[in-house]
Structure formats: structure tokens, C-alpha cells
Amino acid sequence: MLAAAIAAAAIVALLGVAPAHAAEVEGVEVADSVKVGGARLELNGAGMRTVYIVKAYVAALYVPSRSPQPEVLLSQKGPRRLSLTMLADLSSEWVVQRFVAALRENCLEHELTKLAPRVERLIDTMLTLGQTRKGERIDIDFAAGATSVSVDGHPLGPAIPGEDLFTAILRIFVGERPIDAELKQAMLGR
């Protein structure tokens, strides 16, 4: 048994395989990288969102090229992922209300007007969740020119076209008026 463990460790060392996760936040293991749309994305940062005294979720941001600068992250092209691992059972209405309020805080009026039909589709998709459950992972991915949502790896609704939609969602977390200032710093890797 010990010999097998040593042999496995030697193989991992020879192949240069990195550990499966880079961090742990509130008991949630956060992968150091993920694949989205065929591209390998790096963990930029991860942190916890607390609302009043409720630990709501752990958010992780995956990008092609890590940066501590919000403007660099917002201008990156190609696949990206925002991953939310639920720390509490929350209604999808509660999540959507905060999401919409944060979008309004971080987008100009003309941007919101342009995004409105796609934001409605995203809201409809999110509302199909009903109740989020502790431990569920909701991934919001941008790949192949569209934003898609999945829960524990299972697609939820159709992909919604337009990179500007994903950028608006990302502003909620790392924009000028983030949903949570401490979470923003964590997602920036600071």
C-alpha cells in the first residue's frame, strides 16, 4: 500500500501535475483551473459573499490571464467563468433581485436598455432554479460568443449571445460598485 502511494506521488511529480484545487473557502474546494469552451482558465480569485449574517455563497472567477486589475479582467476576450457555490438554501427570487439591483448599479442606462431582452432571458433561466441548495454550484460561463448557466454541470436554459452580457455580469463582482467590496478584493486575488 505504501509502495503504491509512493509510486503515485513519483508519477505526479514526474508529470508535473498540479494539485486539483488551489484554495479552500468556507469548506468549499476551489479548483486552480477549469476548462470552458475548450480553453484552460486560471483561478483569478475566490471569496465568500455574506448578506447580513448569512453566508450566501463562495464565488470564484476563472479567466484566460490572471490580473489584480478590474479593467484588465473586464476587457479580456474569450472564455471565462464565474462560479457560485451555495453556502445556504436561497430562493432564486432572492438571488435574482440582488443580481438585478447590482446590474443597475454597474451599468449605464443605455447599456441596460441594450441588454434588457438578454437580461430577461437570463433572469428566466435563473428563476427555473426555484430554490438553490447548499452545496450546489452554479456556473455562469462565457464561451463561443454566448453566456450559459449550469448547475452542478447540467445546463440550465439556452445560451444567450453577446459578450457584453457576460461583461455586465462580471461588473457586479469586480466593477466600480461591486455587490460586496470584500468579495471583489478576493476575486481580484488580493
C-alpha positions, 0 to 999 in steps of 0.5 A: 500500500505504501509502495503504491502511494509512493509510486503515485506521488513519483508519477505526479511529480514526474508529470508535473501535475498540479494539485486539483484545487488551489484554495479552500473557502468556507469548506468549499474546494476551489479548483486552480483551473477549469476548462470552458469552451475548450480553453484552460482558465486560471483561478483569478480569485475566490471569496465568500459573499455574506448578506447580513449574517448569512453566508450566501455563497463562495464565488470564484472567477476563472479567466484566460490571464490572471490580473489584480486589475478590474479593467484588465479582467473586464476587457479580456476576450474569450472564455471565462467563468464565474462560479457560485457555490451555495453556502445556504438554501436561497430562493432564486427570487432572492438571488435574482433581485440582488443580481438585478439591483447590482446590474443597475448599479454597474451599468449605464442606462443605455447599456441596460436598455441594450441588454434588457431582452438578454437580461430577461432571458437570463433572469428566466433561466435563473428563476427555473432554479426555484430554490438553490441548495447548499452545496450546489454550484452554479456556473455562469460561463462565457464561451463561443460568443454566448453566456450559459448557466449550469448547475452542478454541470447540467445546463440550465436554459439556452445560451444567450449571445453577446459578450457584453452580457457576460461583461455586465455580469462580471461588473457586479463582482469586480466593477466600480460598485461591486455587490460586496467590496470584500468579495471583489478584493478576493476575486481580484486575488488580493 
